[in-house]
Amino acid sequence: MRKNIFRVGAVTGLVILFLYAGCKKDSGYYNHENTIHEFAGNTYDFLKSQTGVYDSFLFVIDKTGLTDSLKNGHYTVFAPTNASFAEAVSNMNNLRKAQGRPLLYLATVAENELDSMVSRYIIPGVIPSDSMSNQDGIYLNGVRYGYRMHGRYVSTRAEGYTAGGPGVIEFANTKGVIYTRQWITSNTVTVDIRTSNGLVNVMDRNHIFGFDEFIGRVNPTLPVPFNGTPLPIPGTISFDQFDKGGESVAYHDNDVANNGGRYRPGEGVDIQDAGGGDNGYNIGWTNSGEWLAFTVFVNEPGQYRLFVRAASGKSSDEVAGTLHLEIDGDYMTNGIKIKGTSGDQNWYDNEVLTRDLPAGRHLLKVKYDLSNYNLRYMRFVPLDKPYPAPGTIPAEAFDPGGEGVGYHDADAGNNGGKFRTSEGVDIGMAKEGGGYEIGWTSDGEWLNYTIDVKKTGDYFFTARVASPNAPNGNNRFHFEIDGQDVTGPMTAPNTGDWNNYTDVTAPLPVHLEKGTHTMRFFLENGNYNIRSYKISEVN
């Protein structure tokens, strides 16, 4: 079959603005020979050896923690050149100038967005182009998140002969759909550059990094959920999870810098590490008139108990300031008085009742009326009724009644000591998204939750768990409804850290009848942390 030879310097591109490197001129000449170019080194080193060609790609790889993968793992890489990044960033900043918003560069773009996009260009395994030569090509999964791409090897025309020219791969973003007309496809200009641990295919210089998603995801003109899905109510919402969209769209901050420099350094909201025994992050340096926006989904209409966790250097007999919440522009609370705590990291839960909240998707805004406080998270709790299903249930919201009724725990003490301290369940502070987590888990423990199933139907059960330990047949749990095991054994995987959470979903849906039921989370084996549970309707 036909192969392309890669000639160093043949593939060129513009170096993105923040790199301040010079540009090479594209000669327009590519020698087509039926040979495979080989590089005596790993994939990362090959990309680095092509000075002025892949600097931006390597910058993003380093920033998103994929460096070691390309040095030591076995991957097929579809490498976008500097020109691809330059075009994407230029288009975005032209829009931002028109909107009167500060410019963004790869160094300041949200890391999670770069991560999700660059992962699509890195495919696990060594996959030569001829394996994509079937008429329909093959599906390819990205290195992270299993995002589905597609590759098809074709031969171009040359001198009037069909398939007489060099072969290229049509590399497509499937957009998660099966209809090819909805895909976005770009071509390679060079294929099958063999390194010691993989293959590199070079994307056409006219390809725009992100397959035209860069602007919409990095620079939305309307606020969009930070993690892609609305935050659930009831539930806990960390203030650092404000929407994407930037200044005057997802938030208003009086200066453009993140004074704390943590978590979302490219945003103007001031985020720092939370102290005082809390885990995660808090919003600081707050000023009157600033605000944050959150896309939320209210699973059940009605009033909620709202706890706003805040801290202030004001003394405990003083009011540190006030704030209020709005939903779709309407007040959902009056002004909430924030209690002084005699320390910027001495946290206190300020409790109020909300007004009736409408069900469904909404935009929630937190507005600082008078500010002299730090903000940690807000927690919405159903008012004297069970958690609704479908919906998300915080792990710490187990039923009252104590040992043998609301829960069973192997010892009588609360080893975390952060919530419901008089009970035996071990509750600590969660770093992810604010709120609490259950840890110090042991074999045979269980937790009961009263749930209200809103309609008869089939539902998926998901647990959000974390553990740095390999399962080895352990780390198992299951869900029960009214005393019956409905999911069978599920396993908490090794997530690398007690704070790295992942969702584990039962493979088959569970049929639930409308009405009130007791859900039990049963720990067949312990050795993992528990964050929350999600009951989702089968669509």
C-alpha angles and dihedrals in degrees: 000000000000121000132184123233114224114221117197109247095022095101109057140162148168118284110236117254100258093053092060093206126145127257131246122219116240107234091201090226122118118174111223114210132155094245136103119234115224129199120206096226144045126300096258092052091049092055090046092050091061096080114208094009110080103017093119093046090051092047091056092043090054093044094052096046099251097121096099091048092059092044098048110011130077111251143152109225128201098201119207114205128230089265090064092056094042091055093048094049093043093052091048095049093047086059093045091052090053089050093049092241127138117267122258131211134184089269091059103033114111108275095221091059093050089047095054092047101043091047089068091065093056116071122189114242135026105283115178120209095248089065086065095052097101114115091254096037120216138281117248127198121217121242092253131036092008092259109182119238129167135224131194124178116216135169117233128224122264132180091351096307122120110236089005096121135068120304121248135185118235099217113196138190101219094200086221093287133109096224110100092203088069095050124100111225132194130180132232122229097201129027140192102021098172121218129177091269108022151342132282125207116189118226120225112267089238091062111109113223112251096028091265092310095101099089097040094049101037098035110029116175089210123046115263129187113279094228096034099260131071117264112251127246118229092047144072121293119193112214090231089066093075116145127276118251104090134231116004090005107060098008146354119228125171094232133032098235129089095230093194092047094210136129100344103032094166093063128081094232112106110239127176138169111279116239136180092083094307121123127220126022142319136201113246141168088053121180133195112267096029120121145183129215127213129185105223139178117216106209095193129021122237141065124326137196105244123203117192111195109211143151135204141176089233114108120263092254092057134078109241094199143292139263136174138204128231130192117204088341096308124109113258093176137020117237109309114217110223112215121229113244103187091244139055090234099038100107127211132177110232107203128207138149119250124221117253109301120211118233121252137036118342143158112249120196128194110204124193107222096175115002134202102127147083120241126217110169145317123234124202115203125185113253107246095321139092125273110271125243122245090048146081122283120199111231092233092059094084117147122279121246102088132236113008093011111053095014148347118228128178093233135028098237130088098232093190094047095195104111137014086012096179092063130078099240111107108237125179136168117279119225092202114080097337127271128076143316134199115235143156086067123182138191116283098016119134143186128208125213128183109221133185112219106208097203139005112264148098120302139185118227118215131181122198107217142161135200137155090208127096110243098229088182092312132088088077129156140160141197124242129196117202090341098313124112103238103172108036120220117338124185131222106222128216104273095177097244142035088245098049104094128193135180119248114193127193110249094232131043122248124228112231129185120223114266142051120329139168113243117197124196104207120197106212085178129007132210099109139085123244123214107169147322129240126203109194129184118242108246 
